[in-house]
């Protein structure tokens, strides 16, 4: 630690690997569906460019039917791949969390009585239920979304460079403006999320302690005092969760605004290139779609990063 403050690390999440690798077939199915859906999305702008440049030209007027049929087929493949990804991701998340809960309970059952004298059973129950539920997102949807959006970001930016190197250079200028707030907010969200989980555990532990001694509490007519203390604990938990949500919403707003502001700037420059005759409308449309895909991938990665920080 530095300055007496503990350092938070994502290394503990590496322990999820041994749980995930117990189910290689489901992992493989998830990866195939991710690659397929990302590939279909990345092929759409090329079809749109051909449709704009050739389908509307009158030279190949009938070709527009072919392009729309291709887009419809791509939509069908995307729907099937996305459905398969949704099923595999949620299956993995639920299965991993069930395994973790079983192992945590097995570990707790082997601890010495001295441990349970120092630790409230209510806090342990909160860790066993609420905390493991938080991990479910990281072990399922977060991994899927991270892989898909990394593929989308890499593929979209590669196609942007191929489509127009000049416009791609403008996008590169905007990347640091997006990444720096993401890094700063990520640290804040991680600390606030841990505080929210801790305050929830404290409230649960206090409730369990008093409900376990309900006869004693009622014998001393201590109900109102206990209720007030529990209400205060719940309010602290709500305040901590609210601070976490504010940080995450701020992160989302900043990243999305900067990403789409950069797209608008690039579109402005590209439109002037089309007017000057140095670029076709179809090429600009293709580039803008890839830029939107890249911006959307960055925005979704910010959401995934926030979920990982909470886990």
N, C-alpha and C positions, 0 to 999 in steps of 0.2 A: 504494500500500500504506500501511497504518497500523501504526506500531510495528514496521516492518521485516518484517511478515508479508504475504505475497501474498494478495490478495483473490480468493476463488473466485467465479466467476460462471457463470450458466447460459446466457449469451449464445452461447458456442460451439455449443450445441445448435441454434441458429437456422440453422446451416449445413445441417441436415438437410432444410430446406424445399425446396431446389433438387433434392434427390434424390427426395423424396416427390412433388413436383409433376411429375416426369417421367411419372408413371403416374396421370393424372387419372381414368381410368375405374375403376381399382381403388379409388382414394380415394373416389370417389362411391359405389361399391357398399358400401364399408365404412361410410360415413356413413348411407346408407339403412338398412342392417341395424342400426346402432346406434340410430337414431331409432325404427325399428319395434319392436325388442326392448324399449327403454325405455318406449315408449307402451303396449305390451301389459302390461308389469309394472305400470304406473301405473293401468291400468284394472281390474286384479284386485280391489283393495279395494272399489270401487264395486259390483261384482257380489256380493262377500261381504256387504256391508251390506244390499243388497236381499234376499239369501237369508236373512239373520238376521231382518230386520224383517218380511218378508212371507212367505218360504217356510216358516218355522216357526210362523206365527201361526194356521194352520188356516183363515184366511179365503181364502188362495190356496194351499192345500195342494199342488195340482198344479203350481204355479209353480216348486217346488223342482227339478223335473226340468229345466225350462228353464234355470234358473240353473246347474245342474251341467253341462249340455250346453255352455253358453256358456263356462264355465271350461275345459272340455276342448278346445274350439276355440281358446281363447286359448293353451292350453298347446301345441297344435300349431303355431300361428303363432310362438310364442316359440322353439320348438325349431328351426324352419327359419331364423329370423332369427339365432339364436345360432350355428348351424352356418355360415351365410354369413359372419358377422362373424369367426368363428375362422379360416376359410380366408383371407379378405381380409387380416386382420391379419398372419397368419404369412407370407403371400405377400409383403406389403410389407416386413416385417422382413428376410426372407432376401434379397430383391432389392436393398434399400438397402444392406445390409452387403456384398453381392457388389460393388456399384458402388463403395462406399467403399474396399474392399480393392484393387480395380483402380486407383483413382485414387491411393491412398497408394503403391502399388508403382511406379506411373508417376512420381510425384514423387520417390521415393527413387532411382530409376534415373537421374534427371537431376542429382542432387546431385554436388558435387565430391569427388574422392578425399580431400581434407582432412577432410571431414565423417566419412567412414568410418574414418579414423584415430583420431578422437576418440570415436566411438560404436561399441559392440560390436554385431556382427551379431545376436547372440542377443537383445539387448534390442529391436532393430528387429523381429525375428520375433515377439516377445511382443506388441509394439504392433500388429503387423499381424494377429495372430490373436486373442489374448485380449482386447485392448482393443476391437477392432471387434466382437467377439461381445457385449461388454457394451453397446455402442451398439445392437445389434439389438433389445434389449428396449425401449429408448427410442423407436426409430423404428417399432416395430410395436405390441406389446401395450400399452405404457404410454400411447401416444396414444389408442388405442381405449378402454382402461379409464378414462382421465381424462375423455374426452368422454362416455362412457356414464354414469359416476357423477356428473358434473356435471349432466347432464340429469336423472338420477334424483333428485339432491339438490334441484335447483330445482323439478322437478315435484312431488316428494313434499311439500316444504315449502309450496308454493303450495296444494296440496290440503289440507294440514293446517290452514292458515289458513281456507280455505273451510269445512272441516268443523267446526272449533271454534277460534275466535280465543283463547279463554281458555287452553285447553291449549297452544296454539302459543306463547303468551307464556312459559309455563314452560319450553318447549324453548329459547327464545331465551336464557334465563338460563344454560343449560348450554353454549352454543356457545363462549364464551370459554374455559371450562375444557377444551375439547377442542382448540381451535386453538392455544393458547399452548404446550402440550407438543409439539404437532406442529412448530411453528416451531423450538423449542429443539433437539429431537432431530434435526430435518432437517439443521441445520448440523453436528452431531456426526457423523452418518452420512456426510455428504459428505466431511468431512476423513478419516475412517477408511477410506472406500472408496478414496480416492486413495492413501492410504498402502499399502493392500493391493495395489493394482495396481502401485505402484512396487516393492514388495518382491518381487513375483512376477517383474517384469521383471529385477531384479537377479539373482535366482536363475537365470533363463533365460540371461542374458548370461554368467554365470560358467561355467555348464555348456557353453555353446557355445564359449567361449574355450578351455577345457581339452580338449574333445573335438576341436577343430580342431588341437590340438597334441598329439595322443594319443601319438605316437612319442617326443616329448621328455619328456612326463610319465612314460612307462614306462621310458625310458632312465635317468632319475634316481630310479626307484622312488619316485615322489611320489604314488602312487595313494591311500594311506591319508590323507595330508594333504589332498589335493584332495577326497576323499570327505567328510572331516570338515567342511571349509569349506562344501561344497555342502549337507550336512545342516543345518549351522547356518543357511544362507541359506533353506532350505526351512522350517525351524522358525520363522524370523522371518516368512516369508510366511504360515504357518499362524496365528501369533499375531495378525498384522494382520487376517487374514480373520476370525478368531474374535472380535476386538474389534468389527469391523464387524457381524457377525451378532448379537452381544449387543446392540449399540445398536439394530439394526432390530427385534429381538424385543422389546426394551423399549418401543420406540415403538409397536409393534403392540398390546402388552398394555395400555399406558396408554390409548391411544385407544379401543380396543374396550371396556374396562371403563367409562370415563367415558361413552361413548355409550350403552351399554346400561343403566348406572345411571340416566341421565336418563330413558330410556324407562320403566324400572320406576317411577320417581317420578311420571311423568305418568300411567301406568296406575293407580297407587294413587289419585291425585286423581280421575281419570275414573271409576273404579269407585264412588267415593262420590257422584259426580254422577248415575250411573245409579240407585243405590239411592234417592237423593232424588227421582228422577223428572224431573230436569232434562235428561236425555239418554237416548236410546234405546241399547240394547245394540248395534244395528247401526252406529250412528254412532260409538260408542266403538271397536268393532272396526275400522271403516274408518280411524279416526284412528291407532290403534295400528299397523296395517299400514303406513300411510304413515310413521309415526315410525320403524318398524323399517327401512323402505327407506332413509330419510334417514340413520339411524345406520349401516347397512351401507355406504352410499355414502361416508360420511365415513371409515369404517374402511378401505375399499378405496383411497380416495384417499391415505391415509397410506402404504399399501404402494406405490402408484404413485410417490409423492413420494420414497420411499426408493430406488426403482429409477432415477428421474431423477437423484437426487443421485449415485448410483454412476456413471452415464453421464457 
